[in-house]
Amino acid sequence: MKKTQNLLNFCLAVLITAIAYFFFEIEAKYLILIFIASYPWKIGKNIYSLFGGINEDGSIYSLISIFQKAGRNAFCLVDLSLLQKAGNTAVSIAGFSFYQKAGKDAIHLFNFSLIQKAKEDTVNFFGFSFYQQAKQDALIFIGISLFQSCDRNAINVLGFSSYQEASKNAIFGLGISLFQRADVKATCVLGFNIQQKANKEAYMGLGISLFQSAQEFGYNLKKARAIFNEG
């Protein structure tokens, strides 16, 4: 495993060096410097790199990530990756992520995210999320969410939500929420909603909900806010 890890990290540095040479026409005398700079260097148990890498034993900290796979934490400042996978927490500050998977939390700050999966929480603070799946909460603060599925609360604070499915509460703050499914409660505080379906409570605060199905449902801002605050 260690030999394979070292080989893949070596190949990453070779790839970056080749791109610099063939696409950016960097002079050959500078290629060794590019290789050294792009190689994922291991210091202690952690890897520090410009472009990602693999570290099955510890964490990875990268400036720009093409791919990251870490036994513990994976962190990158600018994410341009096909894969970010971590045994604990996966974090990217800004960029595009095709697939992010974490043993604990999967976190994006300013990102276009296709797939986020986590054994605890998935979080996208600002941006676009195609698919979030979490064992606990799936959360978007400001942005567009197409599909959220989780074992606790599915939350979109401000923006657009196509579909929320939660084993506990489906929570939407302000904007347009199309479909909500929850085993316990569903709420839209302010906005437009096509369908709310919950086993216990479904409430719209201020706005329009075309269809509501629950033991208790209706338009009630106080109750809608109370469910929102439970998130």
C-alpha positions in Angstrom: 0.0 0.0 0.0 2.8 2.4 0.9 4.6 1.7 -2.4 1.4 2.3 -4.4 0.8 5.5 -2.5 4.3 6.8 -3.2 4.0 5.8 -6.9 0.7 7.6 -7.3 2.1 10.7 -5.6 5.2 10.5 -7.9 2.8 10.2 -11.0 0.9 13.3 -9.8 4.1 15.3 -9.8 5.1 13.9 -13.2 1.7 14.8 -14.6 1.9 18.4 -13.3 5.4 18.8 -14.7 4.3 17.4 -18.1 1.4 19.8 -18.2 3.8 22.7 -17.5 6.1 21.6 -20.3 3.6 20.8 -23.0 0.8 23.2 -22.4 2.6 26.2 -20.9 6.0 25.7 -22.7 8.0 26.1 -19.6 11.7 25.8 -20.3 13.3 22.4 -19.6 15.7 23.8 -17.1 12.8 24.8 -14.8 11.0 21.4 -14.9 12.9 19.9 -11.9 11.8 22.9 -9.8 8.2 22.3 -10.9 8.5 18.6 -10.1 9.8 19.4 -6.6 7.2 22.0 -6.0 4.3 19.8 -7.1 5.4 16.6 -5.4 3.3 15.8 -2.3 5.9 15.9 0.5 5.3 14.0 3.7 6.4 15.7 7.0 5.7 13.5 10.0 2.3 11.8 9.4 0.9 14.5 7.2 1.3 15.4 3.5 1.7 19.1 2.3 1.3 19.8 -1.4 0.4 22.2 -4.0 -1.9 19.9 -5.9 -3.2 17.2 -3.6 -2.1 13.6 -3.3 -2.6 10.4 -1.2 -1.9 9.8 2.4 -3.5 6.7 3.9 -1.8 7.2 7.3 -2.6 10.9 8.1 -3.9 14.2 6.7 -3.4 16.1 3.5 -3.1 19.9 3.2 -3.1 21.3 -0.3 -3.2 24.7 -1.9 -4.9 23.5 -5.1 -6.4 20.0 -5.2 -6.7 17.8 -8.2 -7.4 14.8 -6.0 -7.0 14.1 -2.3 -7.3 10.8 -0.4 -6.5 10.9 3.3 -6.8 8.5 6.2 -7.6 11.4 8.4 -8.4 14.9 7.2 -8.2 16.4 3.7 -8.0 20.2 3.4 -7.6 22.3 0.2 -7.8 26.1 -0.4 -8.8 25.9 -4.1 -10.7 22.8 -5.1 -10.5 21.6 -8.8 -10.8 18.0 -7.9 -12.5 14.8 -9.1 -12.1 13.3 -5.7 -11.7 14.4 -2.1 -11.9 11.5 0.3 -11.0 11.6 4.0 -11.3 9.2 6.9 -12.3 12.1 9.2 -13.1 15.5 7.8 -12.9 16.8 4.2 -12.8 20.6 3.7 -12.5 22.7 0.6 -12.6 26.5 0.6 -13.5 27.4 -3.0 -13.8 25.8 -6.4 -15.4 22.8 -8.0 -15.7 19.4 -6.5 -17.0 16.3 -8.3 -17.1 13.9 -5.4 -16.4 14.6 -1.7 -16.7 11.8 0.9 -15.8 11.9 4.6 -15.9 9.6 7.5 -17.1 12.5 9.6 -18.0 15.9 8.0 -17.8 17.0 4.4 -17.5 20.7 4.1 -17.6 23.2 1.3 -17.3 27.0 1.8 -17.7 28.6 -1.7 -18.2 25.7 -4.1 -19.9 24.1 -7.0 -20.4 20.6 -5.6 -21.8 17.6 -7.4 -21.7 14.9 -4.7 -21.2 15.2 -1.0 -21.4 12.1 1.3 -20.6 12.0 5.0 -21.1 9.7 7.9 -21.9 12.8 10.0 -22.8 16.2 8.4 -22.5 17.6 4.8 -22.2 21.4 4.7 -22.1 23.8 1.8 -22.0 27.4 3.1 -22.4 29.2 -0.3 -22.8 27.8 -3.7 -24.5 25.0 -5.7 -25.0 21.4 -4.5 -26.3 18.7 -6.7 -26.5 15.9 -4.2 -25.9 15.7 -0.4 -26.2 12.6 1.6 -25.5 12.5 5.3 -26.0 10.2 8.3 -26.8 13.3 10.4 -27.5 16.8 8.9 -27.4 18.0 5.3 -27.0 21.7 5.3 -26.8 24.6 2.8 -26.7 28.1 4.1 -27.0 30.1 0.9 -27.3 28.5 -2.5 -29.0 26.1 -4.8 -29.7 22.5 -3.6 -31.1 19.9 -6.0 -31.2 16.9 -3.7 -30.7 16.5 0.0 -31.0 13.1 1.8 -30.1 12.5 5.5 -30.9 10.6 8.6 -31.5 13.7 10.7 -32.2 17.3 9.4 -32.1 18.5 5.8 -31.6 22.3 5.9 -31.5 25.0 3.3 -31.4 28.5 4.9 -31.6 30.8 1.9 -32.0 30.0 -1.8 -33.6 27.3 -3.9 -34.3 23.6 -3.0 -35.6 21.1 -5.4 -36.0 18.1 -3.1 -35.4 17.5 0.6 -35.7 14.1 2.3 -35.0 13.7 6.0 -35.5 11.1 8.6 -36.2 13.9 11.1 -37.0 17.4 9.8 -37.0 19.0 6.3 -36.2 22.7 6.9 -36.3 25.6 4.4 -35.8 29.2 5.4 -36.3 31.7 2.6 -36.8 31.2 -1.1 -38.3 28.5 -3.3 -38.6 25.0 -2.1 -40.3 22.5 -4.4 -40.6 19.2 -2.5 -40.1 18.3 1.1 -40.4 14.8 2.7 -39.8 14.3 6.4 -40.5 11.5 8.9 -41.2 14.1 11.6 -41.6 17.8 10.5 -41.4 19.9 7.4 -41.2 23.7 7.3 -40.9 26.6 4.9 -40.6 29.9 6.8 -40.9 32.3 3.9 -41.3 31.5 0.2 -43.0 29.2 -2.3 -43.4 25.4 -1.9 -45.1 22.8 -4.1 -45.4 20.0 -1.6 -44.7 19.4 2.1 -45.2 15.9 3.4 -44.4 14.9 7.0 -45.7 12.3 9.5 -46.2 14.9 12.3 -46.2 18.6 11.3 -46.0 20.5 8.0 -46.1 24.3 8.1 -45.7 27.3 5.8 -44.9 30.6 7.5 -45.4 33.4 4.9 -45.9 32.4 1.3 -47.6 29.7 -0.8 -47.7 26.0 -0.3 -49.7 24.1 -2.9 -50.0 20.8 -1.1 -49.4 19.8 2.6 -49.8 16.4 4.2 -49.3 15.8 7.9 -51.1 15.1 11.1 -50.9 18.9 11.7 -50.4 21.3 8.8 -51.3 24.8 7.7 -50.0 28.4 7.5 -48.5 29.4 10.8 -45.4 31.6 11.0 -44.7 30.9 14.7 -44.8 27.2 14.3 -42.8 27.3 11.0 -40.1 29.4 12.8 -40.1 27.0 15.8 -39.4 24.0 13.5 -36.7 26.0 11.7 -35.0 26.8 15.0 -34.9 23.1 15.8 -32.4 22.7 13.0 
